[in-house]
């Protein structure tokens, strides 16, 4: 059974002149558990729209989306629960909270369901920091981090719930070449070590080369 199955997903938006802009024109996608897929596309090709639909942040106009065998698009699913428990997000701008330390930022997603963090979660945060080689930064604050360090914190935060799926939106877009390669290599390592299924959208040939599979989003469809 596929972890992700998209069938004929379509999405359109009205522009400033109220003209209908067809962004996704019948996207079909099949991703197995443990895969690492890069979806490439030019700016404005619909990559972020597609990722938002996969992350249940945006509904498609039509088509069907199955995640781990459960249909997400039937109107019967608690999307917030799916998003919080099964999907991890890595955004281009990191979205770390300044008043909290690195370790606290990593643990924040768990506080949506609890008033305090259990010892097992603390241990997982420490293990993720070790895997991403930022354990020395546990008590540092976001303002003191480099771009590459902040990216690693964002990755740890996305993985703290042990999600079925990790979604990354241009995760190297704001990094220099060396740090971009380091983060792309980290995704590959985490996919191999933890078995986490990763779907990353990017415009970069170098970044996408670290994935197991590379797909192209062109003209609103995956090729």
C-alpha positions as CSV (number, residue, x, y, z in Angstrom):
1,X,0.0,0.0,0.0
2,X,1.3,3.4,-0.9
3,X,1.8,6.0,1.8
4,X,0.7,8.8,-0.6
5,X,-1.7,8.4,-3.5
6,X,-3.0,11.5,-5.4
7,X,-5.6,11.0,-8.1
8,X,-6.4,13.8,-10.6
9,X,-5.8,16.6,-8.1
10,X,-6.8,20.0,-9.5
11,X,-6.4,23.5,-7.9
12,X,-7.1,26.9,-9.3
13,X,-7.0,30.5,-8.0
14,X,-8.4,33.8,-9.2
15,X,-5.7,36.4,-9.9
16,X,-6.0,40.2,-9.2
17,X,-8.1,40.6,-12.4
18,X,-10.4,37.8,-11.3
19,X,-9.1,35.5,-14.0
20,X,-8.9,31.8,-13.1
21,X,-5.4,30.5,-12.9
22,X,-5.2,26.7,-13.2
23,X,-2.2,25.8,-11.1
24,X,-2.6,22.0,-10.7
25,X,-4.3,20.3,-13.7
26,X,-4.8,16.7,-12.6
27,X,-1.8,15.7,-10.5
28,X,-1.3,12.0,-10.0
29,X,1.3,10.8,-7.5
30,X,2.3,7.5,-5.9
31,X,4.8,7.5,-3.0
32,X,5.8,4.3,-1.1
33,X,6.7,4.3,2.6
34,X,10.4,5.0,3.1
35,X,10.8,6.8,-0.3
36,X,12.6,10.2,-0.7
37,X,11.1,12.2,-3.5
38,X,12.1,15.5,-4.9
39,X,9.6,17.5,-7.0
40,X,11.2,20.1,-9.1
41,X,9.6,23.0,-10.8
42,X,10.1,26.6,-11.7
43,X,8.9,29.5,-9.5
44,X,5.1,29.7,-9.9
45,X,4.8,26.1,-11.1
46,X,2.5,25.1,-8.2
47,X,5.1,23.3,-6.0
48,X,4.0,25.0,-2.8
49,X,0.4,24.6,-3.6
50,X,0.9,20.8,-4.1
51,X,2.8,20.6,-0.8
52,X,0.1,22.5,1.0
53,X,-2.5,20.0,-0.3
54,X,-0.3,17.1,0.8
55,X,0.0,18.7,4.2
56,X,-3.8,19.2,4.5
57,X,-3.3,23.0,4.7
58,X,-5.2,23.5,1.5
59,X,-8.1,21.5,0.0
60,X,-8.0,20.6,-3.7
61,X,-10.8,21.7,-6.0
62,X,-11.2,18.1,-7.2
63,X,-9.5,14.8,-7.1
64,X,-8.7,12.3,-4.3
65,X,-5.9,12.2,-1.7
66,X,-5.1,9.1,0.3
67,X,-2.5,9.1,3.1
68,X,-1.5,5.7,4.5
69,X,-4.7,4.2,3.1
70,X,-7.1,6.9,4.5
71,X,-8.9,9.2,2.2
72,X,-8.1,12.8,3.2
73,X,-10.4,14.5,0.7
74,X,-13.8,12.9,1.7
75,X,-14.7,15.5,4.2
76,X,-14.9,13.0,7.0
77,X,-11.4,13.3,8.4
78,X,-10.1,15.6,11.2
79,X,-7.5,17.4,9.1
80,X,-5.8,19.1,12.1
81,X,-5.3,15.7,13.8
82,X,-3.8,14.2,10.6
83,X,-1.6,17.2,10.2
84,X,-0.4,17.2,13.8
85,X,0.2,13.5,14.3
86,X,1.2,12.2,10.9
87,X,3.0,15.0,9.0
88,X,6.1,17.0,9.7
89,X,6.9,20.3,8.0
90,X,10.1,22.0,7.2
91,X,9.6,25.5,5.8
92,X,12.1,27.7,3.9
93,X,12.0,30.4,6.6
94,X,12.5,27.9,9.6
95,X,9.8,29.6,11.7
96,X,11.7,29.1,15.0
97,X,10.3,31.0,18.0
98,X,12.8,33.5,19.4
99,X,12.0,33.3,23.1
100,X,12.7,29.5,23.2
101,X,15.9,27.6,23.2
102,X,16.8,25.1,20.4
103,X,15.6,22.2,22.5
104,X,12.4,24.0,23.4
105,X,11.7,24.8,19.8
106,X,12.1,21.2,18.9
107,X,9.7,20.1,21.6
108,X,7.0,22.7,20.9
109,X,4.8,20.5,18.6
110,X,4.3,18.1,21.5
111,X,2.8,20.9,23.7
112,X,-0.3,21.0,21.4
113,X,-1.5,17.9,23.2
114,X,0.1,18.2,26.7
115,X,1.0,20.7,29.3
116,X,4.5,19.1,29.9
117,X,6.9,17.0,27.9
118,X,7.5,13.4,28.9
119,X,11.0,12.0,29.5
120,X,10.7,9.8,26.3
121,X,10.1,12.9,24.2
122,X,13.1,14.7,25.8
123,X,15.2,11.7,25.0
124,X,14.0,11.7,21.4
125,X,14.8,15.4,21.0
126,X,18.3,14.7,22.3
127,X,18.7,11.8,19.8
128,X,17.5,14.0,16.9
129,X,20.0,16.7,17.9
130,X,22.7,14.1,18.0
131,X,21.7,12.8,14.6
132,X,21.7,16.3,13.1
133,X,24.9,17.2,14.9
134,X,23.5,20.2,16.9
135,X,23.5,18.7,20.4
136,X,25.9,21.4,21.6
137,X,23.3,24.0,20.7
138,X,20.5,22.7,22.9
139,X,20.4,25.8,25.1
140,X,21.1,28.3,22.4
141,X,18.5,30.8,21.1
142,X,17.5,31.2,17.5
143,X,19.1,34.6,17.1
144,X,22.5,33.1,17.7
145,X,22.2,30.4,15.0
146,X,23.6,30.3,11.5
147,X,21.2,29.6,8.6
148,X,22.4,26.0,8.4
149,X,22.0,25.5,12.2
150,X,18.5,26.9,12.1
151,X,17.6,24.5,9.3
152,X,18.7,21.5,11.4
153,X,16.6,22.7,14.3
154,X,13.6,23.0,12.0
155,X,14.3,19.4,10.8
156,X,14.4,18.1,14.3
157,X,11.2,19.9,15.2
158,X,9.5,18.4,12.2
159,X,10.6,14.9,13.3
160,X,9.8,15.1,17.0
161,X,6.4,13.4,16.6
162,X,7.9,10.6,14.5
163,X,5.6,11.5,11.5
164,X,4.8,9.2,8.7
165,X,5.6,11.9,6.2
166,X,8.1,14.8,6.2
167,X,7.3,17.6,3.8
168,X,10.0,20.2,2.9
169,X,9.2,23.4,1.0
170,X,12.4,24.7,-0.6
171,X,14.4,23.8,2.6
172,X,17.7,25.0,1.1
173,X,16.3,28.1,-0.6
174,X,17.9,30.6,1.8
175,X,21.2,28.9,2.3
176,X,24.6,29.2,0.7
177,X,25.7,26.4,-1.5
178,X,27.7,24.6,1.2
179,X,24.9,24.7,3.8
180,X,22.4,23.7,1.1
181,X,24.4,20.6,0.3
182,X,24.7,19.8,4.0
183,X,20.9,20.0,4.6
184,X,20.2,18.0,1.4
185,X,22.7,15.4,2.6
186,X,21.1,15.4,6.0
187,X,17.7,14.6,4.5
188,X,19.2,11.6,2.7
189,X,20.9,10.4,5.9
190,X,17.7,10.7,7.9
191,X,15.7,8.9,5.2
192,X,18.2,6.0,5.3
193,X,18.7,6.0,9.1
194,X,15.1,6.6,10.4
195,X,13.2,5.3,7.3
196,X,11.2,8.6,7.2
197,X,9.3,9.2,4.0
198,X,10.4,12.6,2.6
199,X,8.8,14.7,-0.1
200,X,10.7,17.8,-0.9
201,X,9.9,20.5,-3.4
202,X,12.8,22.5,-4.9
203,X,14.0,24.3,-8.0
204,X,17.6,23.2,-7.4
205,X,19.2,20.5,-9.4
206,X,21.9,20.0,-6.8
207,X,19.4,19.7,-3.9
208,X,17.1,17.3,-5.8
209,X,20.0,15.0,-6.7
210,X,20.1,13.7,-3.1
211,X,16.6,12.2,-3.4
212,X,15.9,8.7,-4.5
213,X,13.5,9.9,-7.1
214,X,13.1,13.2,-9.0
215,X,9.8,14.3,-10.5
216,X,9.0,17.4,-12.4
217,X,6.0,19.6,-12.0
218,X,5.4,21.2,-15.4
219,X,2.2,22.7,-16.8
220,X,0.3,21.7,-13.7
221,X,1.0,18.0,-13.9
222,X,3.8,15.8,-12.7
223,X,6.1,14.4,-15.4
